[in-house]
Amino acid sequence: MGIGEWFKERWVDISRPKKGGGFEPCGRGEAKKRAYPKCVPASKAASMSTAEKKSAVTRKRKEVRWAKSIRSPVRVATFSKLARAKKPRA
């Protein structure tokens, strides 16, 4: 996948589910009012289990708390190392 295809994908924030299903688009308007988003492509979000989504958001929130003290951007893997080790290869 090239960078052009990456930008064309629809990115969603898995920490903000909609009431009718699906997720809010990625990003945040008011920086001081909301937590940092955990963004993934919509296709990836659809294939993740509820536990995987919760785990990814929890790890992001934990890193954000630590990174605020050093004022650096926060990037967290979508799947934990333990989860990746357990998944069978296709």
FENQUI-V600989 format. One record per residue. N is the residue number from 1. RES is the residue in one letter. SS is DSSP state (hx for helix, st for strand, lp for the rest). OMEGA is omega in degrees with one decimal (999 if undefined). BURIAL is 1 if it has 16 or more other ideal C-beta (glycine too) atoms within 10 Angstrom, else 0. Layout:
N:RES:SS:OMEGA:BURIAL + N:RES:SS:OMEGA:BURIAL
This chain:
1:M:lp:177.9:0 + 2:G:lp:-178.1:0 + 3:I:hx:178.5:0 + 4:G:hx:177.7:0 + 5:E:hx:-179.7:0 + 6:W:hx:179.8:0 + 7:F:hx:-178.5:0 + 8:K:hx:-179.8:0 + 9:E:lp:176.6:0 + 10:R:lp:-178.3:0 + 11:W:st:-179.1:1 + 12:V:st:178.9:1 + 13:D:st:-176.0:1 + 14:I:st:177.0:1 + 15:S:st:-179.2:1 + 16:R:st:177.9:1 + 17:P:st:175.8:0 + 18:K:lp:-179.7:0 + 19:K:lp:-177.2:0 + 20:G:lp:-176.7:0 + 21:G:lp:-178.0:0 + 22:G:lp:-176.6:0 + 23:F:st:176.2:1 + 24:E:st:176.4:0 + 25:P:st:-177.9:0 + 26:C:lp:178.6:1 + 27:G:lp:177.6:0 + 28:R:lp:-177.9:0 + 29:G:lp:-179.5:0 + 30:E:lp:-174.6:0 + 31:A:lp:-175.7:0 + 32:K:lp:-175.1:0 + 33:K:lp:-174.2:0 + 34:R:lp:177.6:0 + 35:A:lp:178.2:0 + 36:Y:lp:179.6:1 + 37:P:lp:171.0:1 + 38:K:lp:-172.4:1 + 39:C:st:174.3:1 + 40:V:st:174.7:1 + 41:P:st:-178.0:0 + 42:A:hx:179.9:1 + 43:S:hx:177.9:0 + 44:K:hx:179.7:1 + 45:A:hx:-179.5:1 + 46:A:hx:-177.2:0 + 47:S:hx:-179.7:0 + 48:M:lp:175.5:1 + 49:S:lp:178.3:0 + 50:T:hx:-179.9:0 + 51:A:hx:178.8:0 + 52:E:hx:178.3:1 + 53:K:hx:-179.4:1 + 54:K:hx:179.5:0 + 55:S:hx:-179.8:1 + 56:A:hx:-179.7:1 + 57:V:hx:179.6:1 + 58:T:hx:178.9:0 + 59:R:hx:177.9:1 + 60:K:hx:-178.9:1 + 61:R:hx:-179.7:0 + 62:K:hx:179.3:0 + 63:E:hx:-179.5:0 + 64:V:hx:179.4:0 + 65:R:hx:-179.6:0 + 66:W:hx:-174.7:0 + 67:A:hx:179.4:0 + 68:K:lp:-179.1:0 + 69:S:lp:180.0:0 + 70:I:lp:176.1:0 + 71:R:lp:178.0:0 + 72:S:lp:177.0:0 + 73:P:lp:-175.6:0 + 74:V:lp:175.1:1 + 75:R:lp:-178.2:0 + 76:V:lp:178.2:1 + 77:A:lp:179.7:0 + 78:T:lp:179.0:1 + 79:F:lp:179.8:1 + 80:S:lp:179.7:0 + 81:K:hx:179.9:0 + 82:L:hx:179.9:0 + 83:A:hx:179.8:0 + 84:R:hx:-179.9:0 + 85:A:hx:-177.3:0 + 86:K:hx:-176.7:0 + 87:K:lp:176.9:0 + 88:P:lp:178.6:0 + 89:R:lp:-178.7:0 + 90:A:lp:999:0
